[in-house]
Amino acid sequence: MQAHREFQVVTPDTLAEFQGQVLVLPSVSILSATENEALKTFDERGGRTVITGVTASGLVSSPRIVRISDCPSTAYLGGLQRDFAQGSQKMPEQFLQSLKQNDEILVDAPSTVATNFGRVNGLPHIFVANFGGLIPGKFALPVPASGIRISVPAEAGDSLMYLAFLGGTQTLRGMRRGNRTEFILPPVERGAVA
């Protein structure tokens, strides 16, 4: 979320239908035979699997399987809990590099801003939360995040609906840059939806 990448939570019930390009198994200690079969099918159709920490998968080595022995999310979360401002600057780079970035919608924002991608009534939405400047027990009001950029393929259009936290909806116009359109969001105080 802080690297501004699109993701989907996959459960044992939805694993067989997963159509993404990269599947992350974070410290999975128990897998059923059905789940192992779904992972094998995913691998055979060209999907990339990133395994972090402990794993119970019976997947054999493949160029599409990346293994990271330590769980990067555990270390990253620990750093955030100790000192959010410092910890948010220490992204788990090896893990992030192992993922293929979807370039349909790109978000450029500080790491103190978390984004979550979703679809509402079939339309893409980006949910934005700003944690910049928050210090537990000291500062409860975030410092507004300025200059957040959203880039989409030009054929998606040149307008974006923007809803600030507890604000009204406004239409933003984008600037065309080659085959993409770029939008610059107004300063985000607590959160917003684009």
HUZI-V421199 format. One record per backbone hydrogen bond with DSSP energy under -1.0 kcal/mol. NH is the residue of the N-H (numbers start at 0). CO is the residue of the C=O. E is the energy in kcal/mol with one decimal. If there is no record, write none. Layout:
BEGIN
NH:CO:E
NH:CO:E
END
This chain:
BEGIN
13:10:-1.0
14:10:-1.4
17:14:-1.2
22:47:-2.8
24:49:-3.0
26:51:-3.2
35:31:-2.5
36:32:-2.1
37:33:-2.1
38:34:-2.3
39:35:-2.2
40:36:-2.4
41:37:-2.3
42:38:-2.4
43:39:-2.5
44:40:-1.7
45:42:-1.7
46:41:-2.4
47:20:-2.8
48:63:-2.6
49:22:-2.8
50:65:-3.5
51:24:-2.4
52:67:-2.2
55:27:-1.4
64:61:-1.9
65:48:-3.0
67:50:-3.2
74:70:-1.3
75:71:-2.5
76:72:-2.7
77:73:-2.0
78:74:-2.0
79:75:-2.1
80:76:-2.4
81:77:-1.8
82:78:-2.3
86:82:-3.5
87:83:-2.7
88:85:-1.2
89:86:-1.5
92:90:-2.0
95:91:-2.5
96:92:-2.8
97:93:-1.0
98:95:-1.1
105:150:-2.7
107:148:-2.9
112:109:-1.7
113:128:-2.9
114:0:-2.3
115:126:-2.0
117:124:-2.3
119:122:-2.5
122:119:-2.1
124:117:-3.2
126:115:-3.0
127:191:-3.2
128:113:-2.7
129:189:-3.2
130:111:-3.0
133:130:-1.7
134:138:-1.9
137:134:-2.6
138:134:-1.9
142:131:-3.2
144:187:-2.7
148:107:-2.5
149:182:-2.5
150:105:-2.8
151:180:-2.5
153:178:-2.5
155:152:-2.3
156:153:-1.9
159:171:-2.3
161:169:-2.9
162:192:-2.8
164:190:-2.6
166:163:-2.6
169:161:-2.6
171:159:-3.4
173:157:-2.6
174:181:-2.6
176:179:-3.5
179:176:-1.4
180:151:-3.0
181:174:-2.9
182:149:-3.1
184:147:-2.8
187:144:-2.7
191:127:-2.0
192:162:-2.2
193:125:-2.5
END
